[in-house]
């Protein structure tokens, strides 16, 4: 869901950096072959992720929710030369597609894929992350935050996707809508936590930038 008028949204895209050719190929293959292609970060948000990663210039990046690898490649553009990107996803069917594009990108030897439950994998990672991108199952956003906060250094940045959830966060929430209920709590936690400073951007489906104090 876009929260800007279509003509304004198109203007913003037209006056942002072009989408790299490899990511265009990945986007096309995702739309042709993979279920729920709307989950793809896409051109505009991908350029936002790339810019933020370049500003942070992280040595180590953690991504929770790989999908087909588009956002990982955008984040890797800002990674230090000796850095690593760890990306976690539970869908084994997408593993080979991710690896195909990771290896074509030039970042392949620095991108580590983890297959399984992120809540189990994160505690096993012996790495201090400077940048985290959370874009996985919404009902576990708070659980991911609880795992990460004790181990993230001051100055680390957390990016959280889909925090507006197609506008559901400002509508009456159905009793059985666990994802929206958790996102409401998550957004409040990011904004109120004494160790964090946060700004929520209405980009695409909502992107929060959070800095650890």
C-alpha positions as CSV (number, residue, x, y, z in Angstrom):
1,X,0.0,0.0,0.0
2,X,1.3,3.5,-0.9
3,X,0.4,6.4,1.4
4,X,1.1,9.1,-1.1
5,X,-0.9,10.0,-4.2
6,X,0.2,7.9,-7.1
7,X,1.5,10.9,-9.1
8,X,3.6,12.1,-6.2
9,X,4.9,8.6,-5.5
10,X,5.9,8.2,-9.2
11,X,7.6,11.6,-9.1
12,X,9.6,10.5,-6.0
13,X,10.7,7.3,-7.7
14,X,11.6,9.1,-10.9
15,X,13.9,11.5,-9.0
16,X,15.6,8.8,-7.0
17,X,18.6,6.7,-8.1
18,X,17.9,4.1,-10.8
19,X,17.5,0.4,-9.9
20,X,20.7,-1.6,-10.6
21,X,20.4,-4.1,-13.5
22,X,20.9,-7.1,-11.3
23,X,18.1,-6.1,-9.0
24,X,15.9,-5.5,-12.0
25,X,16.6,-9.1,-13.0
26,X,15.9,-10.4,-9.5
27,X,12.6,-8.4,-9.3
28,X,11.5,-9.9,-12.7
29,X,12.3,-13.4,-11.6
30,X,10.5,-12.9,-8.3
31,X,7.4,-11.7,-10.0
32,X,7.5,-14.5,-12.5
33,X,8.2,-17.5,-10.2
34,X,7.6,-16.7,-6.5
35,X,4.4,-16.5,-4.5
36,X,3.5,-13.2,-2.9
37,X,5.9,-11.0,-5.0
38,X,4.5,-7.9,-3.3
39,X,6.8,-8.9,-0.4
40,X,9.7,-7.7,-2.5
41,X,11.3,-4.4,-1.2
42,X,11.3,-3.1,-4.8
43,X,13.0,-0.2,-6.5
44,X,12.2,2.8,-4.3
45,X,12.5,1.2,-0.9
46,X,15.5,-0.7,-2.1
47,X,17.3,2.6,-2.9
48,X,16.2,3.9,0.5
49,X,17.8,0.8,2.2
50,X,20.9,1.2,0.1
51,X,21.3,4.9,1.1
52,X,20.7,4.2,4.8
53,X,23.3,1.4,4.7
54,X,25.8,3.7,3.0
55,X,25.2,6.3,5.7
56,X,25.7,3.8,8.5
57,X,28.6,2.0,6.7
58,X,28.2,-1.1,8.9
59,X,30.8,-3.8,9.3
60,X,28.2,-6.4,10.1
61,X,24.6,-6.5,9.0
62,X,21.8,-8.8,10.3
63,X,18.6,-9.2,8.2
64,X,15.6,-11.1,9.6
65,X,13.5,-12.2,6.6
66,X,15.4,-12.8,3.3
67,X,12.6,-13.5,0.9
68,X,14.3,-13.6,-2.5
69,X,17.4,-11.6,-1.4
70,X,16.5,-8.2,-2.9
71,X,16.8,-6.2,0.4
72,X,20.0,-8.0,1.4
73,X,21.7,-6.9,-1.8
74,X,20.6,-3.3,-1.3
75,X,21.9,-3.3,2.3
76,X,25.2,-4.9,1.2
77,X,25.9,-1.9,-1.0
78,X,26.7,0.1,2.1
79,X,28.7,-2.7,3.9
80,X,32.4,-2.2,4.7
81,X,34.8,-4.2,2.5
82,X,35.7,-6.6,5.3
83,X,32.1,-6.8,6.5
84,X,29.5,-9.6,6.5
85,X,25.8,-9.8,6.1
86,X,23.9,-12.5,7.9
87,X,20.4,-13.1,6.6
88,X,17.8,-15.5,8.1
89,X,14.7,-17.0,6.4
90,X,12.6,-20.0,7.2
91,X,11.6,-20.9,3.6
92,X,14.1,-23.4,2.2
93,X,12.5,-23.2,-1.3
94,X,14.0,-19.8,-1.8
95,X,17.5,-20.6,-0.7
96,X,18.9,-21.4,-4.1
97,X,17.3,-18.4,-5.7
98,X,18.8,-16.1,-3.0
99,X,22.3,-17.7,-3.5
100,X,22.1,-17.3,-7.3
101,X,21.8,-13.5,-7.0
102,X,24.1,-13.2,-4.0
103,X,26.9,-14.9,-6.0
104,X,26.2,-12.7,-9.1
105,X,26.4,-9.5,-7.0
106,X,30.0,-9.6,-6.0
107,X,29.0,-9.7,-2.3
108,X,28.4,-13.5,-2.3
109,X,31.4,-14.4,-0.3
110,X,30.3,-12.0,2.5
111,X,26.6,-12.9,2.6
112,X,25.8,-15.8,5.0
113,X,22.5,-17.5,4.7
114,X,20.8,-19.0,7.7
115,X,17.8,-21.3,7.2
116,X,15.4,-21.8,10.1
117,X,13.7,-20.0,13.0
118,X,15.3,-16.6,13.6
119,X,14.5,-16.8,17.3
120,X,16.7,-19.8,17.6
121,X,19.4,-18.6,15.2
122,X,20.0,-15.1,16.5
123,X,21.3,-16.2,19.9
124,X,23.9,-18.4,18.1
125,X,25.4,-15.6,16.1
126,X,28.7,-14.6,17.6
127,X,28.8,-11.2,15.8
128,X,28.2,-7.6,16.9
129,X,25.8,-6.0,14.4
130,X,25.9,-2.3,13.4
131,X,22.8,-2.5,11.3
132,X,19.7,-4.7,11.6
133,X,16.8,-5.0,9.1
134,X,13.6,-6.7,10.5
135,X,11.2,-7.8,7.7
136,X,9.8,-11.2,8.8
137,X,6.7,-12.5,10.6
138,X,5.1,-9.5,12.3
139,X,3.9,-11.4,15.4
140,X,7.5,-11.9,16.4
141,X,8.8,-8.3,16.0
142,X,8.7,-7.7,19.7
143,X,10.5,-11.0,20.4
144,X,13.2,-10.1,17.9
145,X,13.6,-6.7,19.6
146,X,14.0,-8.3,23.0
147,X,16.7,-10.6,21.7
148,X,18.6,-7.9,19.9
149,X,18.6,-4.9,22.3
150,X,20.9,-6.5,24.9
151,X,23.6,-7.2,22.3
152,X,23.4,-4.2,20.0
153,X,26.1,-1.5,20.6
154,X,25.5,2.2,21.0
155,X,25.0,3.8,17.6
156,X,23.6,0.6,16.0
157,X,20.6,1.1,13.7
158,X,17.5,-1.0,13.5
159,X,15.3,-0.8,10.4
160,X,11.8,-2.2,10.7
161,X,9.6,-2.8,7.7
162,X,5.8,-2.9,7.3
163,X,5.2,-0.9,10.5
164,X,2.1,0.8,9.0
165,X,0.7,-2.6,7.9
166,X,-1.5,-1.3,5.0
167,X,-3.0,1.3,7.3
168,X,-4.3,-1.3,9.8
169,X,-2.4,0.4,12.7
170,X,-4.9,3.3,12.6
171,X,-8.0,1.2,12.2
172,X,-10.1,-0.8,14.7
173,X,-8.2,-4.0,15.3
174,X,-10.0,-7.3,15.0
175,X,-9.6,-9.5,18.1
176,X,-8.0,-12.3,16.1
177,X,-5.6,-10.0,14.2
178,X,-2.4,-10.9,16.1
179,X,0.0,-9.3,13.6
180,X,-1.6,-5.8,13.9
181,X,-1.9,-6.1,17.7
182,X,1.9,-6.9,17.9
183,X,2.8,-4.1,15.5
184,X,1.0,-1.6,17.6
185,X,2.9,-2.7,20.7
186,X,6.1,-2.8,18.7
187,X,5.8,0.7,17.3
188,X,5.0,2.0,20.8
189,X,8.0,0.1,22.3
190,X,10.4,1.6,19.7
191,X,9.1,5.1,20.4
192,X,9.1,4.8,24.2
193,X,12.1,2.7,25.0
194,X,14.7,4.8,26.9
195,X,17.6,3.2,25.0
196,X,16.2,4.0,21.6
197,X,15.4,7.0,19.4
198,X,13.0,6.4,16.5
199,X,11.5,8.0,13.5
200,X,8.7,6.3,11.5
201,X,8.7,7.1,7.8
202,X,5.6,6.6,5.6
203,X,7.6,4.9,2.9
204,X,5.7,2.2,1.1
205,X,4.2,0.2,4.0
206,X,6.0,2.0,6.7
207,X,9.7,2.0,7.5
208,X,11.1,2.8,11.0
209,X,14.6,4.0,11.6
210,X,15.7,3.3,15.1
211,X,19.1,4.2,16.7
212,X,20.4,2.6,19.8
213,X,21.6,5.3,22.2
